């Protein structure tokens, strides 16, 4: 079983040196908010190119950063961890964390800016010995956390759909839909990039010292996991689009009801607004004016409501 270390304080550095001297594989999780990249490189003997790959977040292209030289692989992934403190209404329970992964035949290193312990957050400890299985287990747990975050979005959309279908006048909150749409779009952009990164990493792992051969799980399975994740994100996006379409159809239905009421009224008022001779000659009393000007349009609207609107347009709604 690979040993797990969190942080890079003095005892941890001594333990890292001892494990490297014994040739034992370990997983080191480091928060860059507490430890600098230079300290990590000095403790592990990493080449300078890895430092540039790790600090690539300054130009916004960290998700595309990749480093491989036959003895080391470095790339970036995203995982989702629980938020600290109380969660407000409408706030997602999981938050994304960008993680830089460094793998050699001696160790697995995960670097991130947030003050969080990935081994504790992912609840993942390699259950079997062997560096290949240890690395695969950690990467698979990171991808599984994305499925958890996607499931959280889908549950929120299901709750909105249930609220909308069960309530008589319920309307899906636009803010929640905007937040869900933005989260799905961001997840898809990240996962699309990570699909290409993991496809390249699977090839590099086979050439990495200590990872070749047929023993242990194949890293190509991670690419399949990402592919399924993309399909799930697209399915959630389509579900949200369907929910929006249903809401728009309901609004169009209400507009149709209003139009069905006012179209005959407009016709009647327009007809009687013409200066026909018999109107000018025979509408000479206030009672005739009120009867023809208000009674006829009102009676026409009520008759149209009773015979057409209630019978055909809102009949299904009343049945529900």
C-alpha positions as CSV (number, residue, x, y, z in Angstrom):
1,X,0.0,0.0,0.0
2,X,1.4,3.4,-1.0
3,X,2.0,5.7,2.0
4,X,0.1,9.0,2.0
5,X,1.6,12.3,3.1
6,X,-0.1,15.7,3.4
7,X,1.9,18.9,3.5
8,X,5.6,19.5,3.3
9,X,6.7,20.6,6.8
10,X,10.0,19.5,8.3
11,X,8.8,16.0,9.5
12,X,7.1,15.4,6.1
13,X,10.4,16.3,4.3
14,X,12.3,13.9,6.4
15,X,9.7,11.2,5.7
16,X,9.9,11.9,2.0
17,X,13.7,11.6,2.1
18,X,13.4,8.3,4.0
19,X,10.9,6.8,1.6
20,X,12.9,7.8,-1.4
21,X,16.0,6.2,0.1
22,X,14.0,3.0,0.8
23,X,12.6,3.0,-2.7
24,X,9.0,3.0,-1.4
25,X,6.3,4.6,-3.5
26,X,4.2,7.3,-1.8
27,X,1.5,9.9,-2.4
28,X,2.3,13.5,-1.4
29,X,-0.5,16.1,-1.3
30,X,0.7,19.7,-1.1
31,X,-1.2,23.0,-0.9
32,X,0.7,25.7,-2.7
33,X,-0.9,28.2,-0.4
34,X,1.2,26.8,2.4
35,X,4.3,25.6,0.4
36,X,6.1,27.2,-2.5
37,X,6.8,25.4,-5.8
38,X,10.5,25.9,-5.1
39,X,10.3,24.0,-1.9
40,X,8.5,21.1,-3.6
41,X,11.0,20.9,-6.3
42,X,13.9,21.0,-3.9
43,X,12.4,18.3,-1.7
44,X,11.6,16.0,-4.6
45,X,14.4,16.9,-7.0
46,X,12.0,17.9,-9.8
47,X,13.4,19.4,-13.0
48,X,12.7,23.1,-13.8
49,X,10.3,22.3,-16.6
50,X,7.9,21.0,-14.1
51,X,7.9,24.3,-12.3
52,X,6.8,26.1,-15.5
53,X,4.0,23.5,-16.0
54,X,2.8,23.8,-12.4
55,X,2.8,27.6,-12.5
56,X,1.1,27.8,-15.9
57,X,-2.1,29.0,-14.2
58,X,-0.9,32.6,-14.5
59,X,-1.6,32.6,-18.2
60,X,-4.9,30.8,-18.0
61,X,-3.7,27.7,-19.8
62,X,-3.0,25.5,-16.8
63,X,-5.5,22.9,-18.0
64,X,-3.5,22.4,-21.2
65,X,-0.1,22.2,-19.4
66,X,1.6,18.8,-19.9
67,X,5.1,17.7,-19.2
68,X,6.7,14.3,-19.9
69,X,10.3,13.2,-20.3
70,X,10.2,9.5,-19.9
71,X,11.0,9.7,-16.1
72,X,8.2,12.0,-15.1
73,X,4.7,13.1,-16.2
74,X,3.0,16.3,-15.1
75,X,-0.5,17.5,-16.0
76,X,-3.5,19.2,-14.6
77,X,-7.0,17.9,-13.7
78,X,-10.0,19.2,-11.8
79,X,-11.7,17.5,-8.9
80,X,-14.5,18.6,-6.6
81,X,-14.4,18.8,-2.8
82,X,-16.9,19.9,-0.1
83,X,-17.2,23.5,0.7
84,X,-16.0,24.7,4.0
85,X,-18.6,26.1,6.5
86,X,-22.3,26.4,6.1
87,X,-23.8,26.2,2.6
88,X,-26.3,28.9,1.7
89,X,-29.4,28.3,-0.3
90,X,-28.7,27.9,-4.0
91,X,-25.0,27.3,-3.3
92,X,-23.6,24.0,-4.5
93,X,-22.1,21.7,-1.9
94,X,-19.0,20.8,-4.1
95,X,-16.5,23.3,-5.4
96,X,-13.9,22.7,-8.1
97,X,-10.2,22.5,-7.3
98,X,-7.5,22.5,-10.0
99,X,-4.9,19.9,-9.2
100,X,-1.5,19.5,-10.8
101,X,-0.5,15.9,-10.9
102,X,3.2,14.8,-11.0
103,X,4.0,11.1,-11.3
104,X,7.4,9.4,-11.3
105,X,8.4,5.8,-10.4
106,X,9.1,7.0,-6.9
107,X,6.0,9.1,-6.0
108,X,2.7,10.7,-6.9
109,X,2.4,14.4,-6.1
110,X,-0.8,16.4,-6.2
111,X,-0.4,20.2,-6.0
112,X,-3.2,22.7,-5.6
113,X,-3.7,26.3,-4.4
114,X,-6.6,25.6,-2.0
115,X,-6.0,24.6,1.6
116,X,-7.6,21.2,1.4
117,X,-6.4,17.6,1.9
118,X,-7.2,15.7,-1.3
119,X,-6.7,12.2,0.4
120,X,-9.4,13.2,3.0
121,X,-11.6,15.0,0.5
122,X,-11.6,12.1,-2.1
123,X,-11.7,9.4,0.6
124,X,-9.4,7.5,-1.5
125,X,-6.5,5.4,-0.2
126,X,-4.9,3.0,-2.7
127,X,-6.0,-0.4,-1.4
128,X,-3.4,-2.5,-3.1
129,X,0.3,-2.3,-3.4
130,X,1.9,-1.2,-6.6
131,X,2.5,2.3,-8.0
132,X,0.4,1.7,-11.1
133,X,-2.7,0.9,-9.1
134,X,-2.1,3.7,-6.6
135,X,-1.9,6.3,-9.4
136,X,-4.9,4.9,-11.2
137,X,-7.0,4.9,-8.0
138,X,-6.3,8.5,-7.3
139,X,-7.0,9.7,-10.8
140,X,-10.1,7.7,-11.0
141,X,-11.3,9.2,-7.7
142,X,-10.7,12.7,-9.0
143,X,-12.9,11.9,-12.1
144,X,-15.5,10.3,-9.8
145,X,-15.8,13.6,-7.9
146,X,-16.8,15.3,-11.2
147,X,-19.6,12.7,-11.5
148,X,-20.7,13.7,-8.0
149,X,-20.7,17.4,-8.9
150,X,-22.7,16.6,-12.1
151,X,-25.2,14.6,-10.0
152,X,-25.6,17.6,-7.7
153,X,-26.6,19.8,-10.7
154,X,-29.0,17.1,-12.0
155,X,-30.7,16.8,-8.7
156,X,-31.1,20.6,-8.6
157,X,-32.7,20.5,-12.1
158,X,-35.0,17.6,-11.0
159,X,-36.1,19.7,-8.0
160,X,-36.8,22.6,-10.3
161,X,-38.8,20.4,-12.7
162,X,-40.8,19.0,-9.8
163,X,-41.6,22.4,-8.5
164,X,-42.6,23.7,-11.9
165,X,-44.9,20.7,-12.7
166,X,-46.5,20.5,-9.3
167,X,-47.3,24.2,-8.8
168,X,-50.1,26.0,-10.5
169,X,-48.1,29.2,-11.1
170,X,-44.6,27.9,-10.4
171,X,-41.9,29.4,-12.5
172,X,-38.3,28.1,-12.7
173,X,-35.9,30.6,-11.2
174,X,-33.8,32.2,-13.8
175,X,-30.8,32.6,-11.4
176,X,-30.7,28.9,-10.6
177,X,-30.9,28.0,-14.3
178,X,-28.1,30.5,-15.2
179,X,-26.0,29.0,-12.4
180,X,-26.6,25.5,-13.6
181,X,-26.0,26.4,-17.2
182,X,-22.7,28.1,-16.4
183,X,-21.5,25.2,-14.2
184,X,-22.4,22.7,-16.9
185,X,-20.6,24.8,-19.6
186,X,-17.5,25.1,-17.4
187,X,-17.4,21.4,-16.6
188,X,-17.7,20.5,-20.2
189,X,-14.9,22.8,-21.2
190,X,-12.6,21.4,-18.5
191,X,-13.5,17.8,-19.3
192,X,-13.0,18.2,-23.0
193,X,-9.5,19.4,-22.4
194,X,-8.8,16.7,-19.8
195,X,-10.0,14.0,-22.3
196,X,-7.1,15.0,-24.6
197,X,-4.7,15.3,-21.6
198,X,-5.5,11.8,-20.3
199,X,-5.3,10.3,-23.7
200,X,-1.8,11.5,-24.0
201,X,-1.0,10.6,-20.4
202,X,-2.1,7.0,-21.0
203,X,0.5,6.7,-23.7
204,X,3.2,8.3,-21.6
205,X,2.4,6.1,-18.6
206,X,3.3,3.0,-20.6
207,X,6.7,4.5,-21.4
208,X,7.3,5.7,-17.8
209,X,9.7,3.7,-15.8
210,X,8.0,1.4,-13.3
211,X,4.6,1.7,-15.1
212,X,5.1,-0.4,-18.2
213,X,3.8,-3.9,-18.7
214,X,0.4,-5.5,-18.4
215,X,0.1,-5.6,-14.6
216,X,-2.5,-3.5,-12.9
217,X,-5.3,-1.4,-14.4
218,X,-5.0,0.2,-17.8
219,X,-4.8,4.0,-17.8
220,X,-6.8,4.0,-21.1
221,X,-9.9,3.3,-18.9
222,X,-9.6,6.8,-17.6
223,X,-10.2,8.1,-21.1
224,X,-13.4,6.0,-21.3
225,X,-14.5,7.5,-17.9
226,X,-14.0,11.0,-19.2
227,X,-16.0,10.1,-22.4
228,X,-18.9,8.9,-20.3
229,X,-18.6,12.1,-18.2
230,X,-18.9,14.2,-21.3
231,X,-22.0,12.3,-22.4
232,X,-23.6,12.8,-18.9
233,X,-22.9,16.5,-19.1
234,X,-24.5,16.7,-22.5
235,X,-27.5,14.8,-21.2
236,X,-27.9,17.2,-18.2
237,X,-27.6,20.1,-20.6
238,X,-30.4,18.7,-22.8
239,X,-32.6,18.1,-19.8
240,X,-32.1,21.7,-18.8
241,X,-32.9,22.9,-22.3
242,X,-36.1,20.8,-22.2
243,X,-37.1,22.4,-18.9
244,X,-36.6,25.8,-20.4
245,X,-38.6,24.9,-23.5
246,X,-41.5,23.7,-21.4
247,X,-41.5,26.9,-19.5
248,X,-41.4,28.9,-22.7
249,X,-44.3,26.8,-24.0
250,X,-46.3,27.7,-20.9
251,X,-45.7,31.4,-21.4
252,X,-46.7,31.1,-25.0
253,X,-49.8,29.3,-23.9
254,X,-50.7,32.2,-21.6
255,X,-50.1,34.7,-24.4
256,X,-52.4,32.7,-26.6
257,X,-55.2,32.8,-24.0
258,X,-54.9,36.6,-23.6
259,X,-54.8,37.0,-27.4
260,X,-57.9,34.8,-27.8
261,X,-59.8,37.2,-25.4
262,X,-58.7,40.4,-27.0
263,X,-58.8,39.6,-30.7
264,X,-62.6,39.6,-30.8
265,X,-62.8,42.6,-28.7
266,X,-60.4,44.4,-31.0
267,X,-62.5,43.4,-34.0
268,X,-65.8,44.6,-32.4
269,X,-64.3,47.9,-31.3
270,X,-62.7,48.4,-34.6
271,X,-65.9,47.6,-36.4
272,X,-68.0,50.0,-34.4
273,X,-65.4,52.6,-34.5
274,X,-66.1,53.2,-38.2
275,X,-68.3,56.1,-39.1
276,X,-71.2,54.3,-40.7
277,X,-74.1,56.5,-41.5
278,X,-76.6,54.4,-39.5
279,X,-74.4,54.6,-36.4
280,X,-74.1,58.4,-36.7
281,X,-77.8,58.7,-37.3
282,X,-79.2,56.2,-34.8
283,X,-76.8,56.3,-31.9
284,X,-78.2,59.4,-30.3
285,X,-78.8,58.4,-26.7
286,X,-76.3,57.6,-23.8
287,X,-77.9,54.2,-23.4
288,X,-77.2,53.2,-27.0
289,X,-73.7,54.5,-26.7
290,X,-73.0,52.4,-23.5
291,X,-74.7,49.4,-24.9
292,X,-72.9,49.3,-28.2
293,X,-69.6,50.7,-27.0
294,X,-69.2,48.6,-23.8
295,X,-71.9,46.0,-23.6
296,X,-71.4,44.4,-27.0
297,X,-67.5,44.1,-26.6
298,X,-67.9,42.8,-23.0
299,X,-70.6,40.3,-24.0
300,X,-68.5,39.1,-27.0
301,X,-65.5,38.6,-24.8
302,X,-67.4,36.6,-22.2
303,X,-69.1,34.5,-24.8
304,X,-65.8,33.8,-26.5
305,X,-64.3,32.9,-23.1
306,X,-67.1,30.5,-22.3
307,X,-67.3,28.8,-25.7
308,X,-63.7,28.7,-26.7
309,X,-61.1,29.5,-24.0
310,X,-62.5,27.4,-21.2
311,X,-63.6,24.6,-23.4
312,X,-60.4,24.1,-25.5
313,X,-57.5,26.1,-24.2
314,X,-57.6,25.6,-20.4
315,X,-59.4,22.3,-20.3
316,X,-56.2,20.3,-20.0
317,X,-54.9,22.6,-17.2
318,X,-58.1,22.1,-15.1
319,X,-57.9,18.3,-15.6
320,X,-54.4,18.3,-14.2
